[in-house]
Amino acid sequence: MGLLALLAGRYKLSGTATRKRSEPWLHRWSRPAIAAISLFGFSLTTYLTVTHFLGQQVALCNVEGSGCDLVLSSEYAKIFGIPLPIFGALGYLTLGLLATTPYILKKDDPKSQNQIKEVSAFLMFMVSSATFVFSGYLMYLLASGSIGGKPQFCIYCITSALNMTLIWLLTVFGNAWKDIGQLFFTGAIIAIVTLTGTLGVYASQGKLAAQRNTFAGRLAVHLTETNAKMYGAYWCPHCMDQKKKFGEAQKLIPYVECDAKGEKPQPELCAQKGIKGYPTWEINGKMLSGERSLDELADASGYTGDRN
């Protein structure tokens, strides 16, 4: 009996070792590899974020008006006014945390440990699929000439896209999936949602950029930047006519609503400024009453840009 027990024990250990050895090497090393790539990507996007807010020149991007300088300053480099590298850093951080979750939340129970791996792998697939599709769209913009009118080369954009592609491939082929069909159905849904959302956001930003590039839009931005104000009331026909002079850029006007019943009213400010009639412009510390042409507002505010 003792000999049989010993042999059985050896067989059990040998079987366990065989099962461990039977695990594909890619499954064993995919998570550490994803964590390493995510750390590199997070460092890269954090660097771009810091240089953006400090107003510093980005390394390997010293030719103004071309290449990555043009890309990083284009309308595609921001989403809702937030620099794109911030979203990239959050994406890399999320993927890195998901890749290391089984190591952080390690369980003695094999069943519980497998559940953690499965859940984290599925979440990693969802996030990496979204970032993979988004990176692919950015590569399309670079190659198609949508930025700057000709194909552009941006070492940071291409590096990040390669990182996201590697993470997606490691996620797909570095995990044991129970239902491949369901996995790729989920991936297709994520791809459609991501692409639709991306196109919608950039279309909206493109329209806003077009408005800003008109004389009225540039003037409205200049008035805002120089702390000018247009005081008015929602029921005032002259205020409506004044806004119409700015066309589609009227949303950019630094407007102050003086009637308490209007949208986002500031009657206290209007009273403090001694506003008696509408519209009244406050430009460079001077009050200008009544409707004004765009040229009059440009002259009064010191606008020196193109008026075409």
TORZA-587616 format. One record per residue (C-alpha): z negated, y negated, x negated; residue in one letter; residue number from 1. Coordinates in pm, 1 decimal. Example, Ala and Ser with C-alpha at 12.3 -4.5 7.8 and 13.67 -1.06 7.14 Angstrom:
<rs>
+----------+----------+----------+------+-----+
:        w :        v :        u : rest :  nr :
+----------+----------+----------+------+-----+
:   -780.0 :    450.0 :  -1230.0 :    A :   1 :
:   -714.0 :    106.0 :  -1367.0 :    S :   2 :
+----------+----------+----------+------+-----+
</rs>
This chain:
<rs>
+----------+----------+----------+------+-----+
:        w :        v :        u : rest :  nr :
+----------+----------+----------+------+-----+
:      0.0 :      0.0 :      0.0 :    M :   1 :
:    -85.3 :   -233.7 :   -284.3 :    G :   2 :
:    250.3 :   -171.7 :   -447.8 :    L :   3 :
:    435.9 :   -227.9 :   -121.3 :    L :   4 :
:    246.7 :   -551.9 :    -62.7 :    A :   5 :
:    329.5 :   -670.7 :   -412.1 :    L :   6 :
:    697.4 :   -588.0 :   -367.6 :    L :   7 :
:    697.3 :   -757.7 :    -28.9 :    A :   8 :
:    541.4 :  -1067.3 :   -181.9 :    G :   9 :
:    800.4 :  -1075.3 :   -455.9 :    R :  10 :
:   1079.2 :  -1029.0 :   -203.9 :    Y :  11 :
:    942.1 :  -1315.1 :      4.6 :    K :  12 :
:    924.5 :  -1545.0 :   -295.1 :    L :  13 :
:   1270.6 :  -1439.6 :   -403.5 :    S :  14 :
:   1405.4 :  -1502.4 :    -53.0 :    G :  15 :
:   1244.9 :  -1847.6 :    -48.2 :    T :  16 :
:   1393.0 :  -1931.7 :   -384.3 :    A :  17 :
:   1731.6 :  -1806.5 :   -265.6 :    T :  18 :
:   1713.8 :  -2025.8 :     43.6 :    R :  19 :
:   1622.4 :  -2327.1 :   -169.3 :    K :  20 :
:   1906.5 :  -2257.4 :   -409.2 :    R :  21 :
:   2145.0 :  -2211.6 :   -117.3 :    S :  22 :
:   2100.4 :  -2577.9 :    -14.4 :    E :  23 :
:   2414.9 :  -2767.6 :   -124.9 :    P :  24 :
:   2356.0 :  -2999.8 :   -417.1 :    W :  25 :
:   2506.1 :  -3289.1 :   -222.3 :    L :  26 :
:   2239.8 :  -3247.1 :     46.4 :    H :  27 :
:   1966.9 :  -3258.8 :   -218.3 :    R :  28 :
:   2095.9 :  -3566.6 :   -397.2 :    W :  29 :
:   2256.3 :  -3770.6 :   -117.9 :    S :  30 :
:   1938.3 :  -3955.0 :    -21.8 :    R :  31 :
:   1838.5 :  -4055.5 :   -377.7 :    P :  32 :
:   2198.1 :  -4167.7 :   -434.1 :    A :  33 :
:   2199.0 :  -4373.3 :   -111.6 :    I :  34 :
:   1865.2 :  -4529.2 :   -207.7 :    A :  35 :
:   2001.8 :  -4625.9 :   -550.3 :    A :  36 :
:   2322.1 :  -4775.4 :   -407.0 :    I :  37 :
:   2121.5 :  -4961.7 :   -142.8 :    S :  38 :
:   1893.2 :  -5108.0 :   -409.3 :    L :  39 :
:   2196.7 :  -5227.0 :   -606.2 :    F :  40 :
:   2356.9 :  -5373.3 :   -293.4 :    G :  41 :
:   2032.9 :  -5541.8 :   -188.4 :    F :  42 :
:   2001.1 :  -5702.4 :   -532.7 :    S :  43 :
:   2361.3 :  -5822.9 :   -519.4 :    L :  44 :
:   2339.1 :  -5976.5 :   -172.0 :    T :  45 :
:   1999.6 :  -6129.0 :   -248.0 :    T :  46 :
:   2151.5 :  -6296.3 :   -553.6 :    Y :  47 :
:   2434.3 :  -6439.7 :   -340.6 :    L :  48 :
:   2183.4 :  -6562.2 :    -82.4 :    T :  49 :
:   1965.5 :  -6736.1 :   -340.9 :    V :  50 :
:   2260.2 :  -6905.2 :   -514.2 :    T :  51 :
:   2388.2 :  -7022.1 :   -175.3 :    H :  52 :
:   2063.9 :  -7196.0 :    -78.6 :    F :  53 :
:   2010.7 :  -7336.9 :   -427.7 :    L :  54 :
:   2367.5 :  -7466.4 :   -436.2 :    G :  55 :
:   2437.0 :  -7290.3 :   -766.1 :    Q :  56 :
:   2765.7 :  -7155.3 :   -899.0 :    Q :  57 :
:   2805.1 :  -6780.4 :   -850.4 :    V :  58 :
:   2866.7 :  -6581.0 :  -1167.7 :    A :  59 :
:   3222.9 :  -6452.1 :  -1219.3 :    L :  60 :
:   3336.6 :  -6700.8 :   -958.9 :    C :  61 :
:   3400.1 :  -7017.1 :  -1157.9 :    N :  62 :
:   3748.4 :  -7113.8 :  -1038.1 :    V :  63 :
:   3698.4 :  -7365.3 :   -759.8 :    E :  64 :
:   3927.9 :  -7333.9 :   -460.2 :    G :  65 :
:   4052.1 :  -6983.2 :   -530.7 :    S :  66 :
:   3945.2 :  -6620.8 :   -522.7 :    G :  67 :
:   3582.7 :  -6544.5 :   -443.3 :    C :  68 :
:   3490.2 :  -6915.2 :   -443.7 :    D :  69 :
:   3726.5 :  -6967.3 :   -150.9 :    L :  70 :
:   3607.8 :  -6651.1 :     23.9 :    V :  71 :
:   3235.7 :  -6726.3 :    -10.6 :    L :  72 :
:   3287.4 :  -7078.2 :    128.4 :    S :  73 :
:   3520.4 :  -6981.6 :    414.5 :    S :  74 :
:   3435.2 :  -6971.7 :    785.3 :    E :  75 :
:   3412.8 :  -6591.4 :    753.5 :    Y :  76 :
:   3121.2 :  -6620.3 :    508.6 :    A :  77 :
:   2877.8 :  -6706.3 :    788.6 :    K :  78 :
:   2778.5 :  -6564.7 :   1125.7 :    I :  79 :
:   2618.5 :  -6810.8 :   1367.4 :    F :  80 :
:   2567.3 :  -7039.8 :   1069.6 :    G :  81 :
:   2375.6 :  -6774.5 :    875.4 :    I :  82 :
:   2524.0 :  -6674.9 :    534.7 :    P :  83 :
:   2678.5 :  -6327.9 :    546.6 :    L :  84 :
:   2486.5 :  -6202.0 :    237.8 :    P :  85 :
:   2163.3 :  -6223.2 :    438.3 :    I :  86 :
:   2298.0 :  -5970.0 :    689.0 :    F :  87 :
:   2420.3 :  -5759.4 :    397.8 :    G :  88 :
:   2077.1 :  -5762.2 :    235.9 :    A :  89 :
:   1914.8 :  -5655.3 :    564.6 :    L :  90 :
:   2169.5 :  -5375.5 :    601.9 :    G :  91 :
:   2107.2 :  -5243.5 :    251.3 :    Y :  92 :
:   1730.6 :  -5268.1 :    297.7 :    L :  93 :
:   1750.2 :  -5072.9 :    624.4 :    T :  94 :
:   1969.0 :  -4800.9 :    471.8 :    L :  95 :
:   1742.1 :  -4772.0 :    168.6 :    G :  96 :
:   1432.6 :  -4732.5 :    384.8 :    L :  97 :
:   1600.3 :  -4471.8 :    606.1 :    L :  98 :
:   1715.2 :  -4276.2 :    300.2 :    A :  99 :
:   1361.6 :  -4262.0 :    159.2 :    T : 100 :
:   1181.7 :  -4205.2 :    491.5 :    T : 101 :
:   1144.0 :  -3825.9 :    440.4 :    P : 102 :
:    978.3 :  -3895.1 :    105.4 :    Y : 103 :
:    753.1 :  -4167.7 :    243.1 :    I : 104 :
:    653.5 :  -3972.9 :    557.4 :    L : 105 :
:    640.7 :  -3631.4 :    394.1 :    K : 106 :
:    488.1 :  -3361.2 :    614.6 :    K : 107 :
:    343.4 :  -3021.6 :    522.1 :    D : 108 :
:    486.0 :  -2871.4 :    838.6 :    D : 109 :
:    852.5 :  -2777.1 :    771.4 :    P : 110 :
:    948.2 :  -2833.4 :   1135.8 :    K : 111 :
:    805.8 :  -3185.6 :   1138.3 :    S : 112 :
:    969.8 :  -3259.9 :    803.8 :    Q : 113 :
:   1307.3 :  -3143.0 :    934.1 :    N : 114 :
:   1269.8 :  -3364.6 :   1240.3 :    Q : 115 :
:   1207.4 :  -3667.5 :   1018.6 :    I : 116 :
:   1515.8 :  -3582.0 :    814.6 :    K : 117 :
:   1732.3 :  -3536.3 :   1123.7 :    E : 118 :
:   1622.0 :  -3858.6 :   1292.2 :    V : 119 :
:   1648.6 :  -4067.4 :    976.0 :    S : 120 :
:   1991.2 :  -3914.8 :    898.8 :    A : 121 :
:   2123.6 :  -3999.5 :   1245.8 :    F : 122 :
:   1993.2 :  -4356.4 :   1225.1 :    L : 123 :
:   2142.0 :  -4384.0 :    877.7 :    M : 124 :
:   2475.4 :  -4266.9 :   1016.0 :    F : 125 :
:   2466.5 :  -4531.3 :   1290.4 :    M : 126 :
:   2382.0 :  -4816.9 :   1053.6 :    V : 127 :
:   2624.3 :  -4706.0 :    782.2 :    S : 128 :
:   2904.8 :  -4662.1 :   1036.8 :    S : 129 :
:   2859.2 :  -5017.7 :   1161.5 :    A : 130 :
:   2847.2 :  -5162.9 :    809.4 :    T : 131 :
:   3143.6 :  -4947.3 :    701.5 :    F : 132 :
:   3361.7 :  -5078.6 :    986.3 :    V : 133 :
:   3252.9 :  -5437.9 :    928.8 :    F : 134 :
:   3324.9 :  -5410.5 :    555.6 :    S : 135 :
:   3664.5 :  -5264.7 :    635.6 :    G : 136 :
:   3746.7 :  -5563.4 :    856.3 :    Y : 137 :
:   3647.7 :  -5803.2 :    577.9 :    L : 138 :
:   3876.6 :  -5614.2 :    339.1 :    M : 139 :
:   4157.4 :  -5655.9 :    592.7 :    Y : 140 :
:   4094.3 :  -6032.0 :    598.1 :    L : 141 :
:   4111.2 :  -6045.2 :    218.5 :    L : 142 :
:   4432.7 :  -5844.2 :    195.9 :    A : 143 :
:   4611.6 :  -6005.8 :    491.5 :    S : 144 :
:   4583.9 :  -6362.5 :    364.9 :    G : 145 :
:   4370.2 :  -6472.8 :    660.4 :    S : 146 :
:   4154.5 :  -6661.4 :    409.5 :    I : 147 :
:   4335.2 :  -6930.7 :    215.3 :    G : 148 :
:   4681.1 :  -6830.5 :    336.1 :    G : 149 :
:   4732.5 :  -6555.0 :     76.2 :    K : 150 :
:   4564.3 :  -6230.0 :    -36.6 :    P : 151 :
:   4235.3 :  -6300.1 :   -213.8 :    Q : 152 :
:   4032.8 :  -6113.2 :   -474.7 :    F : 153 :
:   3654.6 :  -6129.7 :   -436.6 :    C : 154 :
:   3464.0 :  -5901.6 :   -672.7 :    I : 155 :
:   3143.7 :  -5928.4 :   -467.4 :    Y : 156 :
:   3315.3 :  -5848.6 :   -137.5 :    C : 157 :
:   3502.2 :  -5549.9 :   -283.0 :    I : 158 :
:   3191.1 :  -5416.2 :   -456.4 :    T : 159 :
:   2989.8 :  -5437.5 :   -135.7 :    S : 160 :
:   3267.7 :  -5266.0 :     61.0 :    A : 161 :
:   3276.8 :  -4982.0 :   -194.5 :    L : 162 :
:   2897.9 :  -4950.2 :   -171.0 :    N : 163 :
:   2910.7 :  -4923.4 :    207.5 :    M : 164 :
:   3193.1 :  -4668.7 :    189.2 :    T : 165 :
:   2998.0 :  -4451.8 :    -56.5 :    L : 166 :
:   2684.6 :  -4470.1 :    158.4 :    I : 167 :
:   2880.6 :  -4368.2 :    467.8 :    W : 168 :
:   3045.1 :  -4074.4 :    289.0 :    L : 169 :
:   2714.1 :  -3957.8 :    139.9 :    L : 170 :
:   2553.5 :  -3981.7 :    483.1 :    T : 171 :
:   2827.7 :  -3781.4 :    653.2 :    V : 172 :
:   2869.6 :  -3510.5 :    389.0 :    F : 173 :
:   2515.8 :  -3514.8 :    250.3 :    G : 174 :
:   2340.2 :  -3393.7 :    566.5 :    N : 175 :
:   2350.3 :  -3078.6 :    779.3 :    A : 176 :
:   2471.2 :  -3182.1 :   1125.7 :    W : 177 :
:   2417.0 :  -2960.8 :   1428.6 :    K : 178 :
:   2701.5 :  -3107.3 :   1634.2 :    D : 179 :
:   2984.6 :  -3265.4 :   1435.1 :    I : 180 :
:   3181.5 :  -3349.0 :   1749.0 :    G : 181 :
:   2894.3 :  -3545.1 :   1900.5 :    Q : 182 :
:   2834.9 :  -3716.8 :   1567.6 :    L : 183 :
:   3187.4 :  -3850.8 :   1538.9 :    F : 184 :
:   3196.3 :  -3943.4 :   1907.2 :    F : 185 :
:   2889.0 :  -4156.7 :   1839.9 :    T : 186 :
:   3059.8 :  -4298.2 :   1531.4 :    G : 187 :
:   3368.5 :  -4391.9 :   1734.5 :    A : 188 :
:   3153.4 :  -4578.5 :   1989.1 :    I : 189 :
:   2972.3 :  -4762.8 :   1710.4 :    I : 190 :
:   3305.2 :  -4853.5 :   1548.8 :    A : 191 :
:   3446.0 :  -4993.0 :   1874.4 :    I : 192 :
:   3131.4 :  -5195.6 :   1947.3 :    V : 193 :
:   3112.0 :  -5329.3 :   1590.7 :    T : 194 :
:   3479.6 :  -5425.8 :   1575.9 :    L : 195 :
:   3472.3 :  -5586.7 :   1920.9 :    T : 196 :
:   3160.9 :  -5785.1 :   1836.5 :    G : 197 :
:   3301.2 :  -5891.9 :   1499.9 :    T : 198 :
:   3629.3 :  -6011.4 :   1650.9 :    L : 199 :
:   3441.7 :  -6197.5 :   1924.1 :    G : 200 :
:   3209.4 :  -6375.2 :   1681.7 :    V : 201 :
:   3485.7 :  -6477.7 :   1442.3 :    Y : 202 :
:   3712.0 :  -6589.2 :   1728.0 :    A : 203 :
:   3433.5 :  -6815.8 :   1852.4 :    S : 204 :
:   3369.3 :  -6946.3 :   1501.6 :    Q : 205 :
:   3742.0 :  -6999.4 :   1449.2 :    G : 206 :
:   3762.9 :  -7211.6 :   1762.1 :    K : 207 :
:   3465.0 :  -7416.9 :   1647.1 :    L : 208 :
:   3619.8 :  -7455.2 :   1301.9 :    A : 209 :
:   3943.5 :  -7577.1 :   1461.7 :    A : 210 :
:   3747.9 :  -7836.0 :   1660.4 :    Q : 211 :
:   3573.6 :  -7955.1 :   1345.6 :    R : 212 :
:   3905.4 :  -7995.0 :   1166.1 :    N : 213 :
:   4033.0 :  -8260.8 :   1406.2 :    T : 214 :
:   3963.5 :  -8630.7 :   1354.0 :    F : 215 :
:   3727.7 :  -8626.3 :   1652.5 :    A : 216 :
:   3548.4 :  -8318.3 :   1518.9 :    G : 217 :
:   3509.5 :  -8455.8 :   1166.7 :    R : 218 :
:   3386.8 :  -8786.0 :   1308.2 :    L : 219 :
:   3131.9 :  -8612.8 :   1533.5 :    A : 220 :
:   3000.1 :  -8414.4 :   1236.3 :    V : 221 :
:   2984.4 :  -8731.8 :   1026.9 :    H : 222 :
:   2793.1 :  -8914.6 :   1301.9 :    L : 223 :
:   2544.5 :  -8628.4 :   1318.3 :    T : 224 :
:   2501.5 :  -8615.5 :    940.9 :    E : 225 :
:   2436.8 :  -8991.6 :    926.4 :    T : 226 :
:   2172.2 :  -8968.3 :   1203.6 :    N : 227 :
:   2379.0 :  -9162.1 :   1455.9 :    A : 228 :
:   2297.0 :  -9115.8 :   1825.6 :    K : 229 :
:   2476.0 :  -9159.1 :   2155.3 :    M : 230 :
:   2228.4 :  -9241.6 :   2433.6 :    Y : 231 :
:   2344.4 :  -9170.2 :   2787.7 :    G : 232 :
:   2273.9 :  -9015.9 :   3127.6 :    A : 233 :
:   2431.2 :  -8714.2 :   3293.6 :    Y : 234 :
:   2541.0 :  -8916.8 :   3600.1 :    W : 235 :
:   2696.7 :  -9202.0 :   3397.9 :    C : 236 :
:   3081.2 :  -9210.8 :   3435.6 :    P : 237 :
:   3121.0 :  -9425.3 :   3121.9 :    H : 238 :
:   2928.6 :  -9163.2 :   2923.4 :    C : 239 :
:   3164.9 :  -8895.3 :   3051.5 :    M : 240 :
:   3464.9 :  -9106.4 :   2950.7 :    D : 241 :
:   3313.9 :  -9162.0 :   2606.7 :    Q : 242 :
:   3268.7 :  -8787.9 :   2556.6 :    K : 243 :
:   3627.0 :  -8720.4 :   2668.6 :    K : 244 :
:   3751.7 :  -8933.9 :   2380.8 :    K : 245 :
:   3625.2 :  -8656.6 :   2151.6 :    F : 246 :
:   3818.0 :  -8388.6 :   2341.5 :    G : 247 :
:   3710.3 :  -8032.8 :   2265.0 :    E : 248 :
:   3480.2 :  -8164.3 :   1991.2 :    A : 249 :
:   3255.4 :  -8341.7 :   2241.3 :    Q : 250 :
:   2995.2 :  -8066.4 :   2205.0 :    K : 251 :
:   2947.2 :  -8183.3 :   1846.4 :    L : 252 :
:   2846.5 :  -8535.5 :   1948.9 :    I : 253 :
:   2483.0 :  -8624.7 :   1858.1 :    P : 254 :
:   2402.4 :  -8693.2 :   2224.1 :    Y : 255 :
:   2062.2 :  -8791.6 :   2365.0 :    V : 256 :
:   2001.9 :  -8748.6 :   2739.9 :    E : 257 :
:   1790.3 :  -9034.3 :   2874.3 :    C : 258 :
:   1748.2 :  -8927.3 :   3237.7 :    D : 259 :
:   1447.6 :  -8701.0 :   3293.3 :    A : 260 :
:   1652.9 :  -8490.0 :   3537.2 :    K : 261 :
:   1926.5 :  -8419.1 :   3283.3 :    G : 262 :
:   1962.0 :  -8129.4 :   3041.9 :    E : 263 :
:   1721.5 :  -8143.6 :   2746.2 :    K : 264 :
:   1610.7 :  -8499.1 :   2831.9 :    P : 265 :
:   1437.6 :  -8731.7 :   2587.1 :    Q : 266 :
:   1341.7 :  -9030.1 :   2806.8 :    P : 267 :
:   1052.6 :  -9123.6 :   2576.2 :    E : 268 :
:   1290.3 :  -9167.0 :   2283.4 :    L : 269 :
:   1529.0 :  -9374.7 :   2494.4 :    C : 270 :
:   1240.1 :  -9598.2 :   2607.5 :    A : 271 :
:   1119.3 :  -9631.4 :   2249.3 :    Q : 272 :
:   1468.3 :  -9742.8 :   2142.7 :    K : 273 :
:   1484.8 :  -9992.6 :   2428.2 :    G : 274 :
:   1800.0 :  -9844.2 :   2582.9 :    I : 275 :
:   1909.2 : -10057.9 :   2881.1 :    K : 276 :
:   2261.6 :  -9935.9 :   2952.7 :    G : 277 :
:   2477.6 :  -9628.7 :   2899.2 :    Y : 278 :
:   2634.3 :  -9533.0 :   2675.9 :    P : 279 :
:   2461.1 :  -9696.0 :   2382.1 :    T : 280 :
:   2533.7 :  -9593.1 :   2024.4 :    W : 281 :
:   2281.4 :  -9616.9 :   1743.1 :    E : 282 :
:   2473.3 :  -9624.7 :   1415.6 :    I : 283 :
:   2329.5 :  -9725.0 :   1078.1 :    N : 284 :
:   2031.1 :  -9889.1 :   1248.3 :    G : 285 :
:   2248.0 : -10100.5 :   1481.9 :    K : 286 :
:   2285.7 : -10067.2 :   1859.6 :    M : 287 :
:   2639.8 : -10069.5 :   2002.9 :    L : 288 :
:   2657.8 : -10077.1 :   2383.2 :    S : 289 :
:   2944.4 :  -9954.7 :   2598.8 :    G : 290 :
:   3235.0 :  -9719.5 :   2536.7 :    E : 291 :
:   3385.4 :  -9727.0 :   2189.9 :    R : 292 :
:   3709.9 :  -9593.2 :   2050.7 :    S : 293 :
:   3696.7 :  -9328.6 :   1779.2 :    L : 294 :
:   3825.7 :  -9581.0 :   1526.2 :    D : 295 :
:   3548.1 :  -9827.6 :   1617.0 :    E : 296 :
:   3286.3 :  -9554.6 :   1573.3 :    L : 297 :
:   3443.7 :  -9449.6 :   1245.0 :    A : 298 :
:   3440.1 :  -9806.4 :   1111.4 :    D : 299 :
:   3082.2 :  -9867.5 :   1223.2 :    A : 300 :
:   2954.1 :  -9543.8 :   1067.4 :    S : 301 :
:   3140.8 :  -9576.5 :    739.0 :    G : 302 :
:   3358.9 :  -9271.1 :    797.8 :    Y : 303 :
:   3613.0 :  -9235.4 :    516.1 :    T : 304 :
:   3783.7 :  -8906.9 :    610.1 :    G : 305 :
:   4129.1 :  -8836.2 :    746.4 :    D : 306 :
:   4195.9 :  -8990.8 :   1088.7 :    R : 307 :
:   4499.0 :  -8780.6 :   1180.4 :    N : 308 :
+----------+----------+----------+------+-----+
</rs>
